[in-house]
Amino acid sequence: VGSVSGAPDAFFRQGPCVTLGIDALDAPGPLTLTLGTNPAREQTTINVHAESAGLCSITLYGVDGKNRATIFEGIIKEGRSSFQLATAEYASGLYYLVAKTPSAIRSVSLHILH
């Protein structure tokens, strides 16, 4: 695993980079992000595919840009990883999931309906 210039926590302190208006940035590259169920009522599966192991954060943001939840923060393995997000605890509305590595940022909109 390579290192990030500065301290690893400097990578995670950077603010959100949410690409509004794009449902999924899934172009071939070092990182892909998809959702199992969207819109979601009770839960959804977050699928991430990384070309190589390394630092990764997956964060849920509201449309106001506020961090609603950190889904994952740490070293992600090479290949596919899945995470469950219980959506029942969030109000109905539009949210953004952002997966971030030192070399890529991907976002996907998540609609929660109750």
C-alpha positions in Angstrom: 0.0 0.0 0.0 1.4 3.4 -1.0 1.4 6.4 1.3 -0.4 9.7 1.0 1.8 12.8 1.2 1.4 14.3 4.6 -0.4 12.3 7.3 -3.1 9.8 6.2 -5.7 11.8 8.2 -5.0 14.8 6.0 -6.5 12.9 3.2 -9.7 12.3 5.2 -9.9 15.9 6.5 -10.5 17.3 3.0 -14.1 18.4 2.5 -16.7 16.6 0.3 -16.4 16.7 -3.4 -20.0 16.0 -4.5 -20.8 16.0 -8.2 -24.4 17.1 -8.3 -26.7 16.0 -11.1 -24.8 12.9 -12.0 -26.3 9.6 -10.7 -23.2 7.5 -10.9 -19.7 8.0 -12.1 -18.8 4.5 -13.1 -16.3 5.1 -15.9 -13.5 2.5 -16.0 -10.8 3.6 -13.7 -9.3 3.0 -10.3 -12.7 3.2 -8.4 -16.3 2.5 -9.1 -19.4 3.1 -6.9 -22.9 1.6 -7.4 -26.0 1.0 -5.2 -28.0 -2.1 -5.0 -31.4 -0.5 -4.3 -32.2 3.1 -5.3 -34.6 4.5 -4.2 -34.2 2.8 -0.9 -36.7 2.3 1.9 -35.1 0.2 4.7 -31.6 -0.4 3.4 -29.3 -0.4 0.4 -26.1 -2.1 -0.5 -23.1 0.1 -1.5 -20.8 -1.6 -3.9 -17.2 -0.3 -4.4 -14.7 -1.7 -6.8 -11.1 -0.6 -6.3 -8.3 -1.5 -8.7 -5.8 -1.7 -5.9 -5.9 -1.7 -2.1 -5.4 1.6 -0.3 -6.9 4.4 1.6 -10.7 5.0 1.1 -13.5 6.8 2.7 -17.2 6.4 1.9 -19.4 9.1 3.2 -23.2 10.0 3.1 -24.0 13.7 2.6 -27.2 15.5 2.6 -28.1 17.9 -0.3 -27.0 20.7 2.1 -23.5 19.2 2.0 -23.5 18.1 5.6 -21.9 14.8 6.5 -24.7 12.5 7.6 -22.6 9.3 8.1 -19.2 7.9 7.5 -19.9 4.4 6.1 -16.2 3.4 5.8 -12.8 4.9 6.5 -9.6 3.0 6.2 -7.8 0.6 3.9 -10.0 -0.9 1.3 -9.1 -4.2 -0.3 -8.4 -4.7 -4.0 -11.5 -5.7 -6.0 -15.2 -5.5 -4.9 -16.3 -4.5 -1.4 -19.9 -4.2 -0.2 -21.4 -2.2 2.7 -24.9 -2.2 4.0 -26.5 1.2 4.8 -29.7 1.2 7.0 -31.7 4.0 5.4 -34.7 3.7 7.8 -33.0 6.2 10.2 -32.8 9.0 7.6 -35.6 11.2 6.5 -37.0 10.8 3.0 -35.1 12.8 0.5 -32.1 13.0 -1.7 -28.6 12.2 -0.4 -25.2 11.7 -2.0 -22.7 8.9 -1.3 -19.1 9.8 -2.0 -16.3 7.3 -2.3 -12.9 8.9 -2.1 -9.3 7.5 -2.6 -6.1 9.5 -3.1 -6.5 8.9 -6.9 -10.2 9.1 -7.5 -13.6 10.4 -6.3 -16.9 8.9 -7.2 -20.4 9.9 -6.2 -23.9 8.5 -6.6 -27.2 10.0 -5.6 -29.4 8.1 -3.2 -33.1 8.6 -2.9 -34.6 7.5 0.4 -38.4 7.0 0.5 -40.5 6.1 3.5 
